[in-house]
Structures are given as C-alpha cells and as structure tokens.
Amino acid sequence: MASAARYLKIDVNELPRLIATCRLVTAKLRQLDGDSRRESAAATANGQGHDPWAAQARAAKRQAAIENGVAQLQQALSATSWSAVYGHINGAHRASIASGN
C-alpha cells in the first residue's frame, strides 16, 4: 500500500478510498458493457441491424459513468491527492497507453 501511494504521490491513508471508488466505477462500466453486449445480441437475434442511436445512447451512459466516477474520486480525496492522481492519469498513465506499454 505504501509503495502504491508513493507511486501515485498520494497519502497512504487515502489509497483505500481511491481503490474503493475505482472498483465501484469499474463494476459500473462492466455492467454497462454487459448490457451493451446483451442488447446487441438481442438486436442481432431479432434480425435488426446496427442501431446508431442505441450505440450513441450506450456511449453516453458509459461517459456519464466515467464522469460520475471522476467526481466521486475528486470528492473522496484531498485536494493534494486529487491533484497528484489527476496528474498521473493525464501524464504517465496516458503516455503509457499511447505508447502501448
């Protein structure tokens, strides 16, 4: 825990709140993905083609869940820890995704 907190540059006492919030958001995103797969499978089974409106609605739900998660995380952490996590996400984490690492 201490190593993870140092890596993220947050107070170790706040790490459990970060983890709990991330787990809740991840669970919500998994639920939405499952719903999306079921809806797509049902549409295919009923002979319906790709519905761009349904896809757009699913994307909007996913984006809302992400934005809600960000707001929850910001509320759960101190301003200093939030700033560090935000910087990590938009710095090192984003760079690692872009480079494929």
C-alpha positions as CSV (number, residue, x, y, z in Angstrom):
1,M,0.0,0.0,0.0
2,A,2.8,2.4,0.9
3,S,4.6,1.7,-2.4
4,A,1.4,2.3,-4.4
5,A,0.7,5.5,-2.5
6,R,4.3,6.7,-3.2
7,Y,3.9,5.8,-6.9
8,L,0.7,7.9,-7.2
9,K,2.1,10.6,-4.9
10,I,-0.9,10.4,-2.5
11,D,-1.3,10.0,1.2
12,V,-1.3,6.2,2.0
13,N,-4.4,6.8,4.2
14,E,-6.3,7.9,1.1
15,L,-5.4,4.9,-1.0
16,P,-8.3,2.7,0.3
17,R,-10.8,5.4,-0.8
18,L,-9.1,5.6,-4.2
19,I,-9.3,1.8,-4.6
20,A,-12.9,1.6,-3.4
21,T,-14.0,4.3,-5.8
22,C,-12.1,2.8,-8.7
23,R,-13.7,-0.6,-8.0
24,L,-17.2,0.9,-8.0
25,V,-16.7,2.7,-11.3
26,T,-15.1,-0.4,-12.8
27,A,-18.1,-2.5,-11.7
28,K,-20.5,0.0,-13.3
29,L,-18.5,0.1,-16.6
30,R,-18.5,-3.8,-16.7
31,Q,-22.3,-3.7,-16.1
32,L,-22.8,-1.3,-18.9
33,D,-20.5,-3.3,-21.2
34,G,-22.5,-6.5,-20.4
35,D,-25.8,-4.7,-21.0
36,S,-24.4,-3.4,-24.3
37,R,-23.4,-7.0,-25.4
38,R,-26.8,-8.3,-24.5
39,E,-28.6,-5.5,-26.3
40,S,-26.5,-6.1,-29.4
41,A,-27.0,-9.8,-29.3
42,A,-30.8,-9.4,-28.9
43,A,-30.9,-7.0,-31.8
44,T,-29.0,-9.4,-34.0
45,A,-31.2,-12.3,-32.9
46,N,-34.3,-10.2,-33.9
47,G,-32.8,-9.5,-37.3
48,Q,-32.1,-5.9,-36.6
49,G,-29.0,-4.2,-37.9
50,H,-26.7,-1.9,-36.2
51,D,-28.7,0.9,-34.5
52,P,-26.6,4.1,-34.3
53,W,-29.0,5.7,-31.9
54,A,-28.7,2.8,-29.4
55,A,-24.9,2.8,-29.8
56,Q,-24.9,6.5,-29.1
57,A,-27.1,6.1,-26.0
58,R,-24.8,3.3,-24.7
59,A,-21.7,5.6,-25.3
60,A,-23.5,8.4,-23.4
61,K,-24.2,6.1,-20.4
62,R,-20.6,5.0,-20.4
63,Q,-19.3,8.6,-20.5
64,A,-21.7,9.6,-17.7
65,A,-20.4,6.7,-15.5
66,I,-16.9,7.8,-16.1
67,E,-17.7,11.4,-15.3
68,N,-19.6,10.4,-12.2
69,G,-16.6,8.3,-11.1
70,V,-14.2,11.2,-11.6
71,A,-16.5,13.4,-9.5
72,Q,-16.7,10.7,-6.8
73,L,-12.9,10.3,-6.8
74,Q,-12.4,14.0,-6.5
75,Q,-14.7,14.1,-3.5
76,A,-13.1,11.1,-1.9
77,L,-9.6,12.5,-2.0
78,S,-7.9,15.6,-0.5
79,A,-7.1,18.4,-3.0
80,T,-3.4,17.4,-2.9
81,S,-4.1,13.7,-3.5
82,W,-6.6,14.5,-6.2
83,S,-4.2,16.8,-8.0
84,A,-1.5,14.0,-7.9
85,V,-3.8,11.3,-9.2
86,Y,-5.2,13.6,-11.9
87,G,-1.6,14.5,-12.9
88,H,-0.7,10.8,-13.0
89,I,-3.7,9.8,-15.1
90,N,-3.1,12.6,-17.6
91,G,0.6,12.3,-17.6
92,A,2.4,8.9,-17.1
93,H,-0.7,6.8,-17.5
94,R,-2.0,8.4,-20.6
95,A,1.6,8.3,-22.1
96,S,1.8,4.6,-21.3
97,I,-1.5,4.0,-23.1
98,A,-0.4,6.0,-26.1
99,S,2.9,4.1,-26.4
100,G,1.2,0.7,-25.9
101,N,3.1,-0.2,-22.7
